[in-house]
Amino acid sequence: MSRGSKKKTKVVRNNANPVWNEGFEWDLKGIPLDSVAELQCVVKDHEKIGRNRLLGQSRLSLRDVLHSPSLTAMFTVSLLDAKKNNTGATLTLQVSYLPPHGFSPMYHPPPPPEPIPHPTPNVEMDTVTMISLDTLGEEDTESLLMVEVPDDPVDDGRSMVLVGPQGQTEQDSPPALTPKRSPPSYRGQDRLRRRKRGGGGGQPKPLPNKPQDLQVLWTYRYCGPTGTVDLQILWTYKYCGPTGTVDLQILWTYKYCGPTGTVDLQILWTYRYCGPTGTVVLQVLWSYRYCGPTGTVDLQVLWTYKYCGPTGTVDLQVLWSYRYCGPTGTVDLQILWTYKYCGPTGTVDLQVLWTYRYCGPTDTVDLQVLWTYRYCGPTGTVDLQILWTYRYCGPTGTVDLQILWTYRYCGPTGTVDLQILWTYRYCGPTGTVDLQVLWTYRYCGPTGTVDLQVLWSYRYCDPTDTVDLQVLWTYRYCGPTGTVDLHVPWTYKYCGPTGTVDLQVLWTYRYCDPTDTVILQILWTYRYCGPTDTVDLQVRVRIIEGRQLPGINIKPVVKVTIAGQTKRTRIRKGNNPEFDETFFLNFFETPSDLFDEPIFITVCDSRSLRTDAVIGEFKMDVGTVYNEHRHCFLRKWLLLCDPEDLSAGVKGYLKVSLLVLAAGDEPPADQRECVSEREDIEGNILRPAGLSLRGATFTIKVHRAEDLPQMDDAIMAGMRQFLGFDGNRKNLVDPMVEIHFAGKTVCTKILEKNANPQWNQSLTMPIRFPSMCEKMRIRVMDWDRASHNDVVGTSHLCMSKISAPGGQIDDGSAPQPAPSGLDDGLGFLPTFGPSFVNLYGSPREFSSFSDPHEALNLGKGEGVAYRGRLLLELSTKLVDKPEPRTDDITCDEQLVVEKFLRKRKFSLFVAFYSATLLQDVDGAVQFEVSIGNYGNKFDTSCLPLASTTQYSCAVFDGCQYYYLPWGNVKPVVVLSSQWEDIRPRIQALNLLQSAADHLERNLRAVKLEEQAGGDLDRLELGVVRLLDHVIEDCSLDLPSLEQWSCATPLDRSLRHIRSVQMQQIKDSALSLKHGPETELKEVLDQAEEWASRLRELAQEPQNSLPDIVVWMLQGDRRLAYHRVPAHLVLFSPDPRTRGRHCGEVQSVFLKYPQGSGAEAKLPGQLRLKMWFGLSSDVKHFNDCAEGKLSVFAETYENQTRLALVGSWGTTGLSYPKFSDVSGRVKLPKESFRPSAGWSWAGDWYISPERT
């Protein structure tokens, strides 16, 4: 340290990678630089108040400067702390020395080293930032740069320059936002002087290995009468040399939208080279999309190349995708070519995939070619696979072709696997041909283990005869000199009008040595059966389920009759019964006689004793079943009709499986799993001659959706905001609605970037009425241009809940006169809305990674979160020629719907009494209450509400579980929300549920008294009490719809059918009470039937109030949940129409989301009280409140800890000192103001449970 001589740099604020680019000079007064001289560098953190904190220091020997031929050296030194430990930080500086005139360096300079790449090639150095004029007046820090020499320095004008590379840009101070200044001149400053050396120029040489950065963004937009054109070009280039690290990227985007169509074009070209002689990356992406009146064309080309040398690791990938969708058909083409080489002289992977699909108005063609090759050397491990698949489906028939060729060699001189599979199938009007060839060979050497298998199977089936051929040849040798197996079965079967021929050949040979074991077996069988021979035959009939059986409160039973044998199913209840029973009918007759016998499948009502108890019947010959492929009908729907009058129309549907088997035949597998989602129901119907379905149309009006969650990544939106374009993170979803019913699908248009879309479209779906399909699937999709569409949420409309069959309720009970507008007294066609349909699924929080609960969005399992809602309207019309159509809803129709959108303010109170039986809790937890999107603390698209309890740390109960120590202070959550006022619907629902609950409680009491063996007087008293309560409950009037302006046609139809059925139950109860004596069993059976009917009536398909969801949170993680239907806690002044749990303490058990892997565990139990109602009825909440409500205000104090210091404080804090729990909203204590009439009860205090 030269007598305390110090030089200081400027202060760089809030930058972990500071760049100074400053130069300093020390005048040594003519004294040569000593070889032991050192340069001491000290880096400190500047503090305006107090002492500067030491960040690191280092001592640098100047010996290398004297050894340098140019007396200049570049140093990158590590910084040490006060204890001489490495801090991990580095300092880069350049030191130059100008010796006095006549002096030479004391040490001979060593030979110059080889040129090496820049030590930090990835650091951006496109500009050199010199001393800024804006910081010349700032306070200097303590010593950052010092020179230490043993003798007194003498000023001779010699200079030492410090130059450092520019560090990586921090987020707080991006260099792109700061205008670059030209380097200032130092000629007019006294402390920095430039001296000429040897008469040379005064301009210093530029730094070596300087990288280059270049970025150009070019945007063009035209909007005129011919259309809209958007063009954007991004050109990026970066070079860091010498002879290495070149990055190049070109993005070219073009979009045209006009009367002729829409054209989207995107070209991405990326190139990267990192040398010397290695690491080449090349990527070309070409995407094109055209959408116009002639069709839609999608084209995508991806070309990727990578080389990492020397002489090894080559990756090549070519992807070519093309799709055309237009009036003439749909064409899909995809080509994938992948090549990989990893050398030297080994590891070659090759894969070729070629896929083609054409779907037109008359036929469909599918083609797939897969070619895979793998070599791993030297001289061993060769894998080869060839897959060729072809399928054609058209008016002339269906052709399936498949070729599989697999070869594997693992050397040296052993392990050869060979497999050849060739399958062909033709199905057309002339017959069915099945061909299969399997050839397998295996050798495992040396000189042993040979396996050989040959399978050849052929089947031909036409309307007159059937030919089956099968050849199996198996050979096995395991050496040396022993174990030979030979197996040859040969089977042939012919069945036609002239008779039946069976042929079987079995030849088995086995030799095992030493000591000679020889087994020889020969079986030769031949059988001929003519049309007059008697054989064993079996008819199997499986009754699966029924749909849309007409009648009210029926108990159907199915009878199957064949050649005098009759089988009967068990008695079921309802119009959509499930039987799943199989009957076996065995016969010993000639085939010609049995095939002429009819199969009668009759559905009857077991409750009726009249002669017209038959609901519907289907008739078919046994020979018709036998002439089918594999002699069976599997999972076919039978269209039932009246056997006496075919003009009466359809009488329902019955799903069956029919098989006719001869002795030795193997029955085909009849799957039992649910395939309703993929089943083509209307194309799988067997109709009797002379009966057809009536045409009808579903008109679905899709108006709008609300509260859809984010489905797309926000990276592009953030980039657009950074480049200066508009970005909307709240609307990162491109919704469309997909409606599926009976194998048909209709879709709305796509509205891009809209979380609250308004489609206002009318979709017409043609159907056949009556349809046996029960559910209409309604799914909101997120359209994705690059990949497959994502599912936002799924809901279902059940046809049995939005329609009703006509007819009488019960025997002898005539229906009441029907109101105007209904089909008859009770029946009505499917109708719905206008009303909202709620969507549930996985949590709303978006993640760029795969969603583990994605299956919940598909409607599989119980949804754990609200994901928006959809305003729909459905109507049904009978027409002769239904046609699909998509129209826009007129303005007048939109105005009619406006009255259904009027909202009122509701309040939700939830008081938590206890939280027990908690498991897997390792931190503070809190509970969140939400209804719809109100109360979701992680959703930034809505206003924040006080929807969460305070954080509490769980306490171990001493056994196995944890609980929260709330004590006498119970947390209360209060939410305000706005929804449509549908109280008449909910009150009717609650009234019916209350009547059903009352009846079931009395029924359980009577049964318990009977099982206990009580006296007859008490038992009779219980039955009388049951009948009195039924009469009283069914005498109540349902809420009137006359004064409610938002009543829909479905509301009026449901009220009518509910009133009629309640009147019928009341009349039946009066007849049992005042009529003749009846057996106790009959009364109890009648009461069970009443309870079942009330439960069926207590369903509301137009319940648009979302469920209340209670979540247990730990930090930012959602652990467990519980859903509470809102109608169960809805307040009503009438106790009969009030929710069952409104204002009552209830125990709920939390559940883990489906797919988390812990569904079998119980996360915890909550005891809570809920109250939900209009804000005008909040005063009634005090009637059920048991404690005194206290209101608290809270704020969070934030601190941070610096990495190099270790102490907590507010220095360097990137968010407010006082904020909400998220850290985003500034909430200082001074900003809290009590409302009028309120005052603070005390001072602020720190909550230890939440800290």
Summary of the structure (lengths in Angstrom):
residues: 1251
radius of gyration: 42.3
end to end distance: 49.8
largest distance: 139.7
contacts: 3581
relative contact order: 0.04
helix: 14%
strand: 43%
